[in-house]
Amino acid sequence: MAELVYLLCMATSAVAAALLIRSYLASRSRLLLWSSLCFVGLALNNALLFVDLVLTPAAVDLTVARGLVALGAMGLLIFGLIRDVH
């Protein structure tokens, strides 16, 4: 059951990213660009979670990689929010 939740979270993030990218291409709003890049990173993070907990043996630990991807995704969004303030 947990595997299904991981996949659904990944799919939700990917769909959100696709919708944000489509909106960005239509309006060219930079905030939509940064938000879409954040959601791409979150989808990648969820994919790594699935690979880490379901597909790889227990000896392989992708916790650091998942954390770095999540940090990068949130960093992109924060950077975009700060940059678009002025």
C-alpha positions as CSV (number, residue, x, y, z in Angstrom):
1,M,0.0,0.0,0.0
2,A,2.8,2.4,0.8
3,E,4.3,1.8,-2.7
4,L,1.0,3.1,-4.2
5,V,1.1,6.2,-2.1
6,Y,4.7,6.9,-3.2
7,L,3.7,6.6,-6.9
8,L,0.6,8.7,-6.4
9,C,2.6,11.5,-4.8
10,M,5.1,11.3,-7.7
11,A,2.3,11.5,-10.2
12,T,0.6,14.4,-8.4
13,S,3.9,16.4,-8.4
14,A,4.5,15.6,-12.0
15,V,1.0,16.7,-13.1
16,A,1.3,19.9,-11.1
17,A,4.7,20.6,-12.7
18,A,3.2,19.9,-16.2
19,L,0.3,22.3,-15.5
20,L,2.6,25.0,-14.2
21,I,4.9,24.6,-17.2
22,R,1.9,24.9,-19.5
23,S,0.7,28.0,-17.7
24,Y,4.2,29.5,-17.8
25,L,4.5,29.0,-21.6
26,A,1.1,30.7,-22.0
27,S,1.8,33.7,-19.8
28,R,5.6,33.9,-19.3
29,S,5.2,34.7,-15.6
30,R,8.6,34.1,-14.0
31,L,6.9,32.9,-10.7
32,L,5.3,30.1,-12.7
33,L,8.7,29.1,-14.0
34,W,10.2,28.9,-10.5
35,S,7.1,27.0,-9.2
36,S,7.2,24.5,-12.1
37,L,10.9,23.9,-11.5
38,C,10.2,23.3,-7.8
39,F,7.5,20.8,-8.6
40,V,9.8,19.0,-11.1
41,G,12.3,18.6,-8.2
42,L,9.6,17.4,-5.9
43,A,8.5,14.8,-8.5
44,L,12.1,13.7,-8.7
45,N,12.3,13.5,-5.0
46,N,9.2,11.3,-4.8
47,A,10.7,9.1,-7.6
48,L,13.9,8.7,-5.5
49,L,11.8,7.9,-2.5
50,F,10.1,5.1,-4.4
51,V,13.5,3.8,-5.7
52,D,15.0,4.0,-2.3
53,L,12.3,2.3,-0.3
54,V,10.9,-0.1,-2.8
55,L,13.3,-1.0,-5.6
56,T,16.7,-1.0,-4.0
57,P,17.9,-3.4,-1.2
58,A,18.2,-2.1,2.4
59,A,22.0,-1.7,2.0
60,V,21.5,1.1,-0.5
61,D,20.6,4.4,1.2
62,L,19.4,7.3,-0.9
63,T,18.5,9.6,2.0
64,V,21.2,12.1,1.3
65,A,20.3,12.3,-2.4
66,R,16.6,12.7,-1.6
67,G,17.4,15.4,0.9
68,L,19.6,17.3,-1.6
69,V,17.0,17.1,-4.3
70,A,14.3,18.4,-1.9
71,L,16.6,21.2,-0.7
72,G,17.3,22.2,-4.3
73,A,13.6,22.2,-5.2
74,M,12.7,24.3,-2.3
75,G,15.7,26.5,-2.9
76,L,14.5,27.2,-6.5
77,L,11.1,28.3,-5.2
78,I,12.5,30.5,-2.5
79,F,15.0,32.0,-5.0
80,G,12.2,32.7,-7.4
81,L,10.0,34.3,-4.7
82,I,12.8,36.6,-3.5
83,R,13.9,37.5,-7.1
84,D,10.3,38.4,-8.2
85,V,9.6,40.7,-5.2
86,H,11.2,43.7,-6.9
